[in-house]
Amino acid sequence: LKAVNLLPKILGMEENSNLLLTATIFPNPINKTSILTIKSAFKGNLSLTIMDLSGKSLTKSGIEVSEGKNIIRIGDLNLNTGTYYCSLETGNFRKVLSFIKK
């Protein structure tokens, strides 16, 4: 088993990332459920991963996005109060959002 520090990868985003995809989480901070809004320049599959501050993956799922606006309801994640990351990934592209769980 190899230990990998994900924090630099999480915080380092490509300059053109905003051209391909923008995303927001509302409300933020969240209580139980939230809405993830994704505006995508492409149609395809994304990997959605929720991580803690250390970069540890807590939950992972696949979502399909269409070109344009996509609205995804995120149910209760059973997270403790704190700050988390939501990573959206496809191929060598990654968009990372932070959110707070009340």
Phi and psi restraints in degrees (range 20) as a CNS / XPLOR table:
assign (resid 1 and name C) (resid 2 and name N)
       (resid 2 and name CA) (resid 2 and name C) 1.0 -107.5 20.0 2
assign (resid 2 and name N) (resid 2 and name CA)
       (resid 2 and name C) (resid 3 and name N) 1.0 128.4 20.0 2
assign (resid 2 and name C) (resid 3 and name N)
       (resid 3 and name CA) (resid 3 and name C) 1.0 -82.2 20.0 2
assign (resid 3 and name N) (resid 3 and name CA)
       (resid 3 and name C) (resid 4 and name N) 1.0 132.8 20.0 2
assign (resid 3 and name C) (resid 4 and name N)
       (resid 4 and name CA) (resid 4 and name C) 1.0 -128.4 20.0 2
assign (resid 4 and name N) (resid 4 and name CA)
       (resid 4 and name C) (resid 5 and name N) 1.0 132.4 20.0 2
assign (resid 4 and name C) (resid 5 and name N)
       (resid 5 and name CA) (resid 5 and name C) 1.0 -87.3 20.0 2
assign (resid 5 and name N) (resid 5 and name CA)
       (resid 5 and name C) (resid 6 and name N) 1.0 109.1 20.0 2
assign (resid 5 and name C) (resid 6 and name N)
       (resid 6 and name CA) (resid 6 and name C) 1.0 -86.1 20.0 2
assign (resid 6 and name N) (resid 6 and name CA)
       (resid 6 and name C) (resid 7 and name N) 1.0 -14.9 20.0 2
assign (resid 6 and name C) (resid 7 and name N)
       (resid 7 and name CA) (resid 7 and name C) 1.0 -57.5 20.0 2
assign (resid 7 and name N) (resid 7 and name CA)
       (resid 7 and name C) (resid 8 and name N) 1.0 -44.8 20.0 2
assign (resid 7 and name C) (resid 8 and name N)
       (resid 8 and name CA) (resid 8 and name C) 1.0 -62.6 20.0 2
assign (resid 8 and name N) (resid 8 and name CA)
       (resid 8 and name C) (resid 9 and name N) 1.0 -36.1 20.0 2
assign (resid 8 and name C) (resid 9 and name N)
       (resid 9 and name CA) (resid 9 and name C) 1.0 -68.6 20.0 2
assign (resid 9 and name N) (resid 9 and name CA)
       (resid 9 and name C) (resid 10 and name N) 1.0 -36.5 20.0 2
assign (resid 9 and name C) (resid 10 and name N)
       (resid 10 and name CA) (resid 10 and name C) 1.0 -66.6 20.0 2
assign (resid 10 and name N) (resid 10 and name CA)
       (resid 10 and name C) (resid 11 and name N) 1.0 -42.7 20.0 2
assign (resid 10 and name C) (resid 11 and name N)
       (resid 11 and name CA) (resid 11 and name C) 1.0 -83.2 20.0 2
assign (resid 11 and name N) (resid 11 and name CA)
       (resid 11 and name C) (resid 12 and name N) 1.0 -21.2 20.0 2
assign (resid 11 and name C) (resid 12 and name N)
       (resid 12 and name CA) (resid 12 and name C) 1.0 -93.3 20.0 2
assign (resid 12 and name N) (resid 12 and name CA)
       (resid 12 and name C) (resid 13 and name N) 1.0 113.8 20.0 2
assign (resid 12 and name C) (resid 13 and name N)
       (resid 13 and name CA) (resid 13 and name C) 1.0 -116.5 20.0 2
assign (resid 13 and name N) (resid 13 and name CA)
       (resid 13 and name C) (resid 14 and name N) 1.0 149.4 20.0 2
assign (resid 13 and name C) (resid 14 and name N)
       (resid 14 and name CA) (resid 14 and name C) 1.0 -67.5 20.0 2
assign (resid 14 and name N) (resid 14 and name CA)
       (resid 14 and name C) (resid 15 and name N) 1.0 149.3 20.0 2
assign (resid 14 and name C) (resid 15 and name N)
       (resid 15 and name CA) (resid 15 and name C) 1.0 -64.2 20.0 2
assign (resid 15 and name N) (resid 15 and name CA)
       (resid 15 and name C) (resid 16 and name N) 1.0 -34.1 20.0 2
assign (resid 15 and name C) (resid 16 and name N)
       (resid 16 and name CA) (resid 16 and name C) 1.0 -88.9 20.0 2
assign (resid 16 and name N) (resid 16 and name CA)
       (resid 16 and name C) (resid 17 and name N) 1.0 8.1 20.0 2
assign (resid 16 and name C) (resid 17 and name N)
       (resid 17 and name CA) (resid 17 and name C) 1.0 -60.6 20.0 2
assign (resid 17 and name N) (resid 17 and name CA)
       (resid 17 and name C) (resid 18 and name N) 1.0 -34.0 20.0 2
assign (resid 17 and name C) (resid 18 and name N)
       (resid 18 and name CA) (resid 18 and name C) 1.0 -71.1 20.0 2
assign (resid 18 and name N) (resid 18 and name CA)
       (resid 18 and name C) (resid 19 and name N) 1.0 -18.3 20.0 2
assign (resid 18 and name C) (resid 19 and name N)
       (resid 19 and name CA) (resid 19 and name C) 1.0 -75.2 20.0 2
assign (resid 19 and name N) (resid 19 and name CA)
       (resid 19 and name C) (resid 20 and name N) 1.0 -30.9 20.0 2
assign (resid 19 and name C) (resid 20 and name N)
       (resid 20 and name CA) (resid 20 and name C) 1.0 -87.8 20.0 2
assign (resid 20 and name N) (resid 20 and name CA)
       (resid 20 and name C) (resid 21 and name N) 1.0 -37.3 20.0 2
assign (resid 20 and name C) (resid 21 and name N)
       (resid 21 and name CA) (resid 21 and name C) 1.0 -159.2 20.0 2
assign (resid 21 and name N) (resid 21 and name CA)
       (resid 21 and name C) (resid 22 and name N) 1.0 135.8 20.0 2
assign (resid 21 and name C) (resid 22 and name N)
       (resid 22 and name CA) (resid 22 and name C) 1.0 -122.5 20.0 2
assign (resid 22 and name N) (resid 22 and name CA)
       (resid 22 and name C) (resid 23 and name N) 1.0 149.2 20.0 2
assign (resid 22 and name C) (resid 23 and name N)
       (resid 23 and name CA) (resid 23 and name C) 1.0 -148.4 20.0 2
assign (resid 23 and name N) (resid 23 and name CA)
       (resid 23 and name C) (resid 24 and name N) 1.0 147.6 20.0 2
assign (resid 23 and name C) (resid 24 and name N)
       (resid 24 and name CA) (resid 24 and name C) 1.0 -138.6 20.0 2
assign (resid 24 and name N) (resid 24 and name CA)
       (resid 24 and name C) (resid 25 and name N) 1.0 152.4 20.0 2
assign (resid 24 and name C) (resid 25 and name N)
       (resid 25 and name CA) (resid 25 and name C) 1.0 -115.8 20.0 2
assign (resid 25 and name N) (resid 25 and name CA)
       (resid 25 and name C) (resid 26 and name N) 1.0 129.2 20.0 2
assign (resid 25 and name C) (resid 26 and name N)
       (resid 26 and name CA) (resid 26 and name C) 1.0 -137.0 20.0 2
assign (resid 26 and name N) (resid 26 and name CA)
       (resid 26 and name C) (resid 27 and name N) 1.0 138.0 20.0 2
assign (resid 26 and name C) (resid 27 and name N)
       (resid 27 and name CA) (resid 27 and name C) 1.0 -73.3 20.0 2
assign (resid 27 and name N) (resid 27 and name CA)
       (resid 27 and name C) (resid 28 and name N) 1.0 163.5 20.0 2
assign (resid 27 and name C) (resid 28 and name N)
       (resid 28 and name CA) (resid 28 and name C) 1.0 -143.0 20.0 2
assign (resid 28 and name N) (resid 28 and name CA)
       (resid 28 and name C) (resid 29 and name N) 1.0 108.0 20.0 2
assign (resid 28 and name C) (resid 29 and name N)
       (resid 29 and name CA) (resid 29 and name C) 1.0 -74.4 20.0 2
assign (resid 29 and name N) (resid 29 and name CA)
       (resid 29 and name C) (resid 30 and name N) 1.0 155.1 20.0 2
assign (resid 29 and name C) (resid 30 and name N)
       (resid 30 and name CA) (resid 30 and name C) 1.0 -102.8 20.0 2
assign (resid 30 and name N) (resid 30 and name CA)
       (resid 30 and name C) (resid 31 and name N) 1.0 153.0 20.0 2
assign (resid 30 and name C) (resid 31 and name N)
       (resid 31 and name CA) (resid 31 and name C) 1.0 -97.8 20.0 2
assign (resid 31 and name N) (resid 31 and name CA)
       (resid 31 and name C) (resid 32 and name N) 1.0 -79.1 20.0 2
assign (resid 31 and name C) (resid 32 and name N)
       (resid 32 and name CA) (resid 32 and name C) 1.0 -112.7 20.0 2
assign (resid 32 and name N) (resid 32 and name CA)
       (resid 32 and name C) (resid 33 and name N) 1.0 -50.1 20.0 2
assign (resid 32 and name C) (resid 33 and name N)
       (resid 33 and name CA) (resid 33 and name C) 1.0 -121.2 20.0 2
assign (resid 33 and name N) (resid 33 and name CA)
       (resid 33 and name C) (resid 34 and name N) 1.0 159.1 20.0 2
assign (resid 33 and name C) (resid 34 and name N)
       (resid 34 and name CA) (resid 34 and name C) 1.0 -149.5 20.0 2
assign (resid 34 and name N) (resid 34 and name CA)
       (resid 34 and name C) (resid 35 and name N) 1.0 171.5 20.0 2
assign (resid 34 and name C) (resid 35 and name N)
       (resid 35 and name CA) (resid 35 and name C) 1.0 -116.3 20.0 2
assign (resid 35 and name N) (resid 35 and name CA)
       (resid 35 and name C) (resid 36 and name N) 1.0 127.0 20.0 2
assign (resid 35 and name C) (resid 36 and name N)
       (resid 36 and name CA) (resid 36 and name C) 1.0 -102.1 20.0 2
assign (resid 36 and name N) (resid 36 and name CA)
       (resid 36 and name C) (resid 37 and name N) 1.0 116.2 20.0 2
assign (resid 36 and name C) (resid 37 and name N)
       (resid 37 and name CA) (resid 37 and name C) 1.0 -105.0 20.0 2
assign (resid 37 and name N) (resid 37 and name CA)
       (resid 37 and name C) (resid 38 and name N) 1.0 124.1 20.0 2
assign (resid 37 and name C) (resid 38 and name N)
       (resid 38 and name CA) (resid 38 and name C) 1.0 -120.9 20.0 2
assign (resid 38 and name N) (resid 38 and name CA)
       (resid 38 and name C) (resid 39 and name N) 1.0 125.3 20.0 2
assign (resid 38 and name C) (resid 39 and name N)
       (resid 39 and name CA) (resid 39 and name C) 1.0 -106.9 20.0 2
assign (resid 39 and name N) (resid 39 and name CA)
       (resid 39 and name C) (resid 40 and name N) 1.0 114.5 20.0 2
assign (resid 39 and name C) (resid 40 and name N)
       (resid 40 and name CA) (resid 40 and name C) 1.0 -116.0 20.0 2
assign (resid 40 and name N) (resid 40 and name CA)
       (resid 40 and name C) (resid 41 and name N) 1.0 143.1 20.0 2
assign (resid 40 and name C) (resid 41 and name N)
       (resid 41 and name CA) (resid 41 and name C) 1.0 -91.4 20.0 2
assign (resid 41 and name N) (resid 41 and name CA)
       (resid 41 and name C) (resid 42 and name N) 1.0 3.4 20.0 2
assign (resid 41 and name C) (resid 42 and name N)
       (resid 42 and name CA) (resid 42 and name C) 1.0 -144.1 20.0 2
assign (resid 42 and name N) (resid 42 and name CA)
       (resid 42 and name C) (resid 43 and name N) 1.0 161.4 20.0 2
assign (resid 42 and name C) (resid 43 and name N)
       (resid 43 and name CA) (resid 43 and name C) 1.0 -103.7 20.0 2
assign (resid 43 and name N) (resid 43 and name CA)
       (resid 43 and name C) (resid 44 and name N) 1.0 133.3 20.0 2
assign (resid 43 and name C) (resid 44 and name N)
       (resid 44 and name CA) (resid 44 and name C) 1.0 168.4 20.0 2
assign (resid 44 and name N) (resid 44 and name CA)
       (resid 44 and name C) (resid 45 and name N) 1.0 -169.0 20.0 2
assign (resid 44 and name C) (resid 45 and name N)
       (resid 45 and name CA) (resid 45 and name C) 1.0 -102.4 20.0 2
assign (resid 45 and name N) (resid 45 and name CA)
       (resid 45 and name C) (resid 46 and name N) 1.0 140.7 20.0 2
assign (resid 45 and name C) (resid 46 and name N)
       (resid 46 and name CA) (resid 46 and name C) 1.0 -121.8 20.0 2
assign (resid 46 and name N) (resid 46 and name CA)
       (resid 46 and name C) (resid 47 and name N) 1.0 148.4 20.0 2
assign (resid 46 and name C) (resid 47 and name N)
       (resid 47 and name CA) (resid 47 and name C) 1.0 -97.6 20.0 2
assign (resid 47 and name N) (resid 47 and name CA)
       (resid 47 and name C) (resid 48 and name N) 1.0 125.4 20.0 2
assign (resid 47 and name C) (resid 48 and name N)
       (resid 48 and name CA) (resid 48 and name C) 1.0 -107.9 20.0 2
assign (resid 48 and name N) (resid 48 and name CA)
       (resid 48 and name C) (resid 49 and name N) 1.0 119.9 20.0 2
assign (resid 48 and name C) (resid 49 and name N)
       (resid 49 and name CA) (resid 49 and name C) 1.0 -125.2 20.0 2
assign (resid 49 and name N) (resid 49 and name CA)
       (resid 49 and name C) (resid 50 and name N) 1.0 131.1 20.0 2
assign (resid 49 and name C) (resid 50 and name N)
       (resid 50 and name CA) (resid 50 and name C) 1.0 -99.7 20.0 2
assign (resid 50 and name N) (resid 50 and name CA)
       (resid 50 and name C) (resid 51 and name N) 1.0 128.1 20.0 2
assign (resid 50 and name C) (resid 51 and name N)
       (resid 51 and name CA) (resid 51 and name C) 1.0 -128.6 20.0 2
assign (resid 51 and name N) (resid 51 and name CA)
       (resid 51 and name C) (resid 52 and name N) 1.0 153.6 20.0 2
assign (resid 51 and name C) (resid 52 and name N)
       (resid 52 and name CA) (resid 52 and name C) 1.0 -83.6 20.0 2
assign (resid 52 and name N) (resid 52 and name CA)
       (resid 52 and name C) (resid 53 and name N) 1.0 -178.0 20.0 2
assign (resid 52 and name C) (resid 53 and name N)
       (resid 53 and name CA) (resid 53 and name C) 1.0 -63.9 20.0 2
assign (resid 53 and name N) (resid 53 and name CA)
       (resid 53 and name C) (resid 54 and name N) 1.0 -23.2 20.0 2
assign (resid 53 and name C) (resid 54 and name N)
       (resid 54 and name CA) (resid 54 and name C) 1.0 -83.0 20.0 2
assign (resid 54 and name N) (resid 54 and name CA)
       (resid 54 and name C) (resid 55 and name N) 1.0 -6.9 20.0 2
assign (resid 54 and name C) (resid 55 and name N)
       (resid 55 and name CA) (resid 55 and name C) 1.0 93.8 20.0 2
assign (resid 55 and name N) (resid 55 and name CA)
       (resid 55 and name C) (resid 56 and name N) 1.0 3.3 20.0 2
assign (resid 55 and name C) (resid 56 and name N)
       (resid 56 and name CA) (resid 56 and name C) 1.0 -71.5 20.0 2
assign (resid 56 and name N) (resid 56 and name CA)
       (resid 56 and name C) (resid 57 and name N) 1.0 128.5 20.0 2
assign (resid 56 and name C) (resid 57 and name N)
       (resid 57 and name CA) (resid 57 and name C) 1.0 -71.8 20.0 2
assign (resid 57 and name N) (resid 57 and name CA)
       (resid 57 and name C) (resid 58 and name N) 1.0 125.7 20.0 2
assign (resid 57 and name C) (resid 58 and name N)
       (resid 58 and name CA) (resid 58 and name C) 1.0 -101.9 20.0 2
assign (resid 58 and name N) (resid 58 and name CA)
       (resid 58 and name C) (resid 59 and name N) 1.0 -34.6 20.0 2
assign (resid 58 and name C) (resid 59 and name N)
       (resid 59 and name CA) (resid 59 and name C) 1.0 -155.5 20.0 2
assign (resid 59 and name N) (resid 59 and name CA)
       (resid 59 and name C) (resid 60 and name N) 1.0 146.7 20.0 2
assign (resid 59 and name C) (resid 60 and name N)
       (resid 60 and name CA) (resid 60 and name C) 1.0 -141.3 20.0 2
assign (resid 60 and name N) (resid 60 and name CA)
       (resid 60 and name C) (resid 61 and name N) 1.0 137.7 20.0 2
assign (resid 60 and name C) (resid 61 and name N)
       (resid 61 and name CA) (resid 61 and name C) 1.0 -150.6 20.0 2
assign (resid 61 and name N) (resid 61 and name CA)
       (resid 61 and name C) (resid 62 and name N) 1.0 161.5 20.0 2
assign (resid 61 and name C) (resid 62 and name N)
       (resid 62 and name CA) (resid 62 and name C) 1.0 -101.0 20.0 2
assign (resid 62 and name N) (resid 62 and name CA)
       (resid 62 and name C) (resid 63 and name N) 1.0 140.8 20.0 2
assign (resid 62 and name C) (resid 63 and name N)
       (resid 63 and name CA) (resid 63 and name C) 1.0 -133.4 20.0 2
assign (resid 63 and name N) (resid 63 and name CA)
       (resid 63 and name C) (resid 64 and name N) 1.0 148.2 20.0 2
assign (resid 63 and name C) (resid 64 and name N)
       (resid 64 and name CA) (resid 64 and name C) 1.0 -103.9 20.0 2
assign (resid 64 and name N) (resid 64 and name CA)
       (resid 64 and name C) (resid 65 and name N) 1.0 130.7 20.0 2
assign (resid 64 and name C) (resid 65 and name N)
       (resid 65 and name CA) (resid 65 and name C) 1.0 -116.0 20.0 2
assign (resid 65 and name N) (resid 65 and name CA)
       (resid 65 and name C) (resid 66 and name N) 1.0 149.6 20.0 2
assign (resid 65 and name C) (resid 66 and name N)
       (resid 66 and name CA) (resid 66 and name C) 1.0 -102.7 20.0 2
assign (resid 66 and name N) (resid 66 and name CA)
       (resid 66 and name C) (resid 67 and name N) 1.0 161.6 20.0 2
assign (resid 66 and name C) (resid 67 and name N)
       (resid 67 and name CA) (resid 67 and name C) 1.0 -65.3 20.0 2
assign (resid 67 and name N) (resid 67 and name CA)
       (resid 67 and name C) (resid 68 and name N) 1.0 132.3 20.0 2
assign (resid 67 and name C) (resid 68 and name N)
       (resid 68 and name CA) (resid 68 and name C) 1.0 106.9 20.0 2
assign (resid 68 and name N) (resid 68 and name CA)
       (resid 68 and name C) (resid 69 and name N) 1.0 -150.9 20.0 2
assign (resid 68 and name C) (resid 69 and name N)
       (resid 69 and name CA) (resid 69 and name C) 1.0 -87.6 20.0 2
assign (resid 69 and name N) (resid 69 and name CA)
       (resid 69 and name C) (resid 70 and name N) 1.0 131.2 20.0 2
assign (resid 69 and name C) (resid 70 and name N)
       (resid 70 and name CA) (resid 70 and name C) 1.0 -126.6 20.0 2
assign (resid 70 and name N) (resid 70 and name CA)
       (resid 70 and name C) (resid 71 and name N) 1.0 134.6 20.0 2
assign (resid 70 and name C) (resid 71 and name N)
       (resid 71 and name CA) (resid 71 and name C) 1.0 -119.3 20.0 2
assign (resid 71 and name N) (resid 71 and name CA)
       (resid 71 and name C) (resid 72 and name N) 1.0 121.8 20.0 2
assign (resid 71 and name C) (resid 72 and name N)
       (resid 72 and name CA) (resid 72 and name C) 1.0 -120.6 20.0 2
assign (resid 72 and name N) (resid 72 and name CA)
       (resid 72 and name C) (resid 73 and name N) 1.0 125.5 20.0 2
assign (resid 72 and name C) (resid 73 and name N)
       (resid 73 and name CA) (resid 73 and name C) 1.0 -87.1 20.0 2
assign (resid 73 and name N) (resid 73 and name CA)
       (resid 73 and name C) (resid 74 and name N) 1.0 125.0 20.0 2
assign (resid 73 and name C) (resid 74 and name N)
       (resid 74 and name CA) (resid 74 and name C) 1.0 -102.9 20.0 2
assign (resid 74 and name N) (resid 74 and name CA)
       (resid 74 and name C) (resid 75 and name N) 1.0 118.0 20.0 2
assign (resid 74 and name C) (resid 75 and name N)
       (resid 75 and name CA) (resid 75 and name C) 1.0 -76.0 20.0 2
assign (resid 75 and name N) (resid 75 and name CA)
       (resid 75 and name C) (resid 76 and name N) 1.0 -174.8 20.0 2
assign (resid 75 and name C) (resid 76 and name N)
       (resid 76 and name CA) (resid 76 and name C) 1.0 -60.8 20.0 2
assign (resid 76 and name N) (resid 76 and name CA)
       (resid 76 and name C) (resid 77 and name N) 1.0 120.7 20.0 2
assign (resid 76 and name C) (resid 77 and name N)
       (resid 77 and name CA) (resid 77 and name C) 1.0 -93.0 20.0 2
assign (resid 77 and name N) (resid 77 and name CA)
       (resid 77 and name C) (resid 78 and name N) 1.0 0.4 20.0 2
assign (resid 77 and name C) (resid 78 and name N)
       (resid 78 and name CA) (resid 78 and name C) 1.0 52.6 20.0 2
assign (resid 78 and name N) (resid 78 and name CA)
       (resid 78 and name C) (resid 79 and name N) 1.0 46.3 20.0 2
assign (resid 78 and name C) (resid 79 and name N)
       (resid 79 and name CA) (resid 79 and name C) 1.0 -97.9 20.0 2
assign (resid 79 and name N) (resid 79 and name CA)
       (resid 79 and name C) (resid 80 and name N) 1.0 148.2 20.0 2
assign (resid 79 and name C) (resid 80 and name N)
       (resid 80 and name CA) (resid 80 and name C) 1.0 -73.7 20.0 2
assign (resid 80 and name N) (resid 80 and name CA)
       (resid 80 and name C) (resid 81 and name N) 1.0 163.2 20.0 2
assign (resid 80 and name C) (resid 81 and name N)
       (resid 81 and name CA) (resid 81 and name C) 1.0 -58.9 20.0 2
assign (resid 81 and name N) (resid 81 and name CA)
       (resid 81 and name C) (resid 82 and name N) 1.0 133.3 20.0 2
assign (resid 81 and name C) (resid 82 and name N)
       (resid 82 and name CA) (resid 82 and name C) 1.0 157.8 20.0 2
assign (resid 82 and name N) (resid 82 and name CA)
       (resid 82 and name C) (resid 83 and name N) 1.0 -172.3 20.0 2
assign (resid 82 and name C) (resid 83 and name N)
       (resid 83 and name CA) (resid 83 and name C) 1.0 -103.6 20.0 2
assign (resid 83 and name N) (resid 83 and name CA)
       (resid 83 and name C) (resid 84 and name N) 1.0 139.7 20.0 2
assign (resid 83 and name C) (resid 84 and name N)
       (resid 84 and name CA) (resid 84 and name C) 1.0 -138.5 20.0 2
assign (resid 84 and name N) (resid 84 and name CA)
       (resid 84 and name C) (resid 85 and name N) 1.0 165.6 20.0 2
assign (resid 84 and name C) (resid 85 and name N)
       (resid 85 and name CA) (resid 85 and name C) 1.0 -114.3 20.0 2
assign (resid 85 and name N) (resid 85 and name CA)
       (resid 85 and name C) (resid 86 and name N) 1.0 144.4 20.0 2
assign (resid 85 and name C) (resid 86 and name N)
       (resid 86 and name CA) (resid 86 and name C) 1.0 -118.0 20.0 2
assign (resid 86 and name N) (resid 86 and name CA)
       (resid 86 and name C) (resid 87 and name N) 1.0 115.1 20.0 2
assign (resid 86 and name C) (resid 87 and name N)
       (resid 87 and name CA) (resid 87 and name C) 1.0 -105.7 20.0 2
assign (resid 87 and name N) (resid 87 and name CA)
       (resid 87 and name C) (resid 88 and name N) 1.0 130.1 20.0 2
assign (resid 87 and name C) (resid 88 and name N)
       (resid 88 and name CA) (resid 88 and name C) 1.0 -112.7 20.0 2
assign (resid 88 and name N) (resid 88 and name CA)
       (resid 88 and name C) (resid 89 and name N) 1.0 123.8 20.0 2
assign (resid 88 and name C) (resid 89 and name N)
       (resid 89 and name CA) (resid 89 and name C) 1.0 -138.6 20.0 2
assign (resid 89 and name N) (resid 89 and name CA)
       (resid 89 and name C) (resid 90 and name N) 1.0 142.2 20.0 2
assign (resid 89 and name C) (resid 90 and name N)
       (resid 90 and name CA) (resid 90 and name C) 1.0 -152.8 20.0 2
assign (resid 90 and name N) (resid 90 and name CA)
       (resid 90 and name C) (resid 91 and name N) 1.0 131.0 20.0 2
assign (resid 90 and name C) (resid 91 and name N)
       (resid 91 and name CA) (resid 91 and name C) 1.0 56.0 20.0 2
assign (resid 91 and name N) (resid 91 and name CA)
       (resid 91 and name C) (resid 92 and name N) 1.0 -124.7 20.0 2
assign (resid 91 and name C) (resid 92 and name N)
       (resid 92 and name CA) (resid 92 and name C) 1.0 -104.5 20.0 2
assign (resid 92 and name N) (resid 92 and name CA)
       (resid 92 and name C) (resid 93 and name N) 1.0 22.8 20.0 2
assign (resid 92 and name C) (resid 93 and name N)
       (resid 93 and name CA) (resid 93 and name C) 1.0 -108.0 20.0 2
assign (resid 93 and name N) (resid 93 and name CA)
       (resid 93 and name C) (resid 94 and name N) 1.0 137.4 20.0 2
assign (resid 93 and name C) (resid 94 and name N)
       (resid 94 and name CA) (resid 94 and name C) 1.0 -142.9 20.0 2
assign (resid 94 and name N) (resid 94 and name CA)
       (resid 94 and name C) (resid 95 and name N) 1.0 135.6 20.0 2
assign (resid 94 and name C) (resid 95 and name N)
       (resid 95 and name CA) (resid 95 and name C) 1.0 -123.0 20.0 2
assign (resid 95 and name N) (resid 95 and name CA)
       (resid 95 and name C) (resid 96 and name N) 1.0 128.9 20.0 2
assign (resid 95 and name C) (resid 96 and name N)
       (resid 96 and name CA) (resid 96 and name C) 1.0 -122.0 20.0 2
assign (resid 96 and name N) (resid 96 and name CA)
       (resid 96 and name C) (resid 97 and name N) 1.0 130.8 20.0 2
assign (resid 96 and name C) (resid 97 and name N)
       (resid 97 and name CA) (resid 97 and name C) 1.0 -116.1 20.0 2
assign (resid 97 and name N) (resid 97 and name CA)
       (resid 97 and name C) (resid 98 and name N) 1.0 148.5 20.0 2
assign (resid 97 and name C) (resid 98 and name N)
       (resid 98 and name CA) (resid 98 and name C) 1.0 -107.8 20.0 2
assign (resid 98 and name N) (resid 98 and name CA)
       (resid 98 and name C) (resid 99 and name N) 1.0 150.0 20.0 2
assign (resid 98 and name C) (resid 99 and name N)
       (resid 99 and name CA) (resid 99 and name C) 1.0 -148.5 20.0 2
assign (resid 99 and name N) (resid 99 and name CA)
       (resid 99 and name C) (resid 100 and name N) 1.0 161.1 20.0 2
assign (resid 99 and name C) (resid 100 and name N)
       (resid 100 and name CA) (resid 100 and name C) 1.0 -114.3 20.0 2
assign (resid 100 and name N) (resid 100 and name CA)
       (resid 100 and name C) (resid 101 and name N) 1.0 133.9 20.0 2
assign (resid 100 and name C) (resid 101 and name N)
       (resid 101 and name CA) (resid 101 and name C) 1.0 -100.8 20.0 2
assign (resid 101 and name N) (resid 101 and name CA)
       (resid 101 and name C) (resid 102 and name N) 1.0 121.9 20.0 2
